[in-house]
Amino acid sequence: MKISVQNIILGALLVGVFVVAALYLGPLFYSLGGRSVMGGATRQEQKMLNVIVANVLDKELYDDCHIKDSIHLDIDKLDEFVQATAKNTPIVIYCSNYLCSTSDYVAKKLREKGFTDVFVYAGGMAEWYQNKLPVEGACAASYLTKPNRAPATQTEHDDIITLQKLMKFLDISI
């Protein structure tokens, strides 16, 4: 096979076209949730764009009011969830409010089963609702309107996610 000057020039032009296309179109193809991965998002933020937000309250309370697009995670069916979910999937667990310990319990169980990115939204459904953020359901349960403040003894941990951080990951602004 003979290599001609024409073939070399044609090959160089094609490579050039692909490089230019990648530079200009790359951020478009890597755009996630309206934010570009190339646009300075941290690795944690990039991972959280595919987060599962799970309500661990009883099904009746979930049906009454839950964060828009969150799932119901039945504690009795935790093993089914574990089998169906990749261990590196970021998961945010929440229940009713700061005093509810169910989310901590479920998060601990998921970590014990090998999940690596499990977070607890401690403010829970009450904080979300009281901040007038997107919800689904009638939202008639009385706990939603009761005062909901973090206990003075609560310390921040890496696995606790704040309202502001959760809003950012879900691309929600007030």
N, C-alpha and C positions, 0 to 999 in steps of 0.2 A: 504494500500500500504506500503510495506516494503522498507525502505531506507537502501541500502547496502553500504558498504565501497567502492565497485567498482563503484556504481552510483555517490557517492560523488567525487571520484577521477576523473571520466569521466567528470562530470560537471565542476570541477575546471580546468581541462585541456581545455575544450571548452571555458570557460571564458578567460583563459590565451591566447588562440589562437586569440580570438577576440580583446583583449587588444593589443597584439603585432601587429596584422594586422592594427588596427586603428592608432597606433603610427607610423608605417612605411608607410602605404598607405594613411593616412589621408591627409597629405600635397599634395599628388598627386591628390586626389579627389577634394580638395579645390583650386586647381591651377586655377587661372583666368588670362587670357591674358599673360601667361608665368611667372606670378608672383604668389607666394603662399600667400594666405591670412594669413597663419601662419608665413610668413616670415617678419613680422614687418610692413606691410602696415597699414596705419592709417584707421580708419573707413571711413573717407572722401574718401581716395583713393580706398577703397574697393567698395564704392557706385559708384564712378565715372567710374569704369570699365564697367558699364552698361549704360553709358551716351548716350543720344540722342544729336547729334550735328545737329543744324537746321539753315539753311540759310534762311533769311527773305527778301532777295532781290526779285525783280520781277522775274517771271519764266524764262524770256529770259536771264537774267543775271545769274541765277542759272544754266541754261542749258549750258551757255557759259563756266562757270568755278565755281567749288565748291570744298570744301574739300572732299577728297575721302571718300565715304560711308556716307556723311552727307545727310540729307533729305531737301526737300524744304518745308517750312512752309508758306503757303499762308495766309496772314493776314485776308483775307476775309473768310477763312475757319478755323479760330482759334477755334471756338466752337466745330467743328468736332474733331480737334486734342485733345482738352481738354476732350471730351467724351471718346476718345479711349486710353487715356494715364493715367497711375496711377499717383496720385498726388505727390508721393514720388520719382518719376523717376527724376534722375539728367538730366538737360537739359542745353546745352550751345547754346546760340543764337548768331549768328553773321550776319553782313551785309558787306558792302564794305570796310570800313576803319574807322580810329579813328573819323572822322567827321560825320559819318553816325549815326543818332539817332534812326533809326528804331529798332535796336536790343534792345535798352533801353526801347522803347515803348512796344515792344512785351513782354519783360521780366517782365515789370511792370504789364501788363495785365494778364500774367500767374500767377504771385504772387497773384493778386487780386482774381483769380479763385481758389486759394488754393494750388498752387504748392509750395513746400517747398525748393527745390534745383534748383534754376534757376540762371544761370550765364551768363554774357555777355563777349564774346571775342571781346574786343574793337578794336584790331588791324585789325580784319576783313579779308576778302578774299585777300586784297592787301598785307597785311603783310605776310600771309600764302604763297601766290604765290611768293613774293619777296624772301622768305627764301627757295625757291625751295622744298617745302614740297609736299606730294602726293595730286594731284588734279585730277578731272575728267572734261573733256570738252576741247574745243579748246583754251580757255583762250586768246581770242582776244580783249576783252574790254580794252579801253584805261586807265581806272582808275587803272588797275592792275600794271601798270609800273610807275605811278606818285608817287612822294615822299609821304611817309605815316609815320608821326611822331605823337606821343601822344602830345596833346596840353599841354603847360606848366601849365595851370590852372587845368588840370585833376587830381583829387585826387584818390587814391586807395581806393576801397571799397571791402568788403567781396564778393560782387557779381560780381566783375570783375576778369576774368581769363586771365592770361598772356599766351603768345605763349609757353613759356617753360612748364608751368603747363598743358596746353592743350595737348602738345606733350607727356608729361609723361602719362597722362590719356589715350591717344590713343596708347600708347606704340610705339612711333615714335622717332627715334634718327637721328641726322644729321650726 
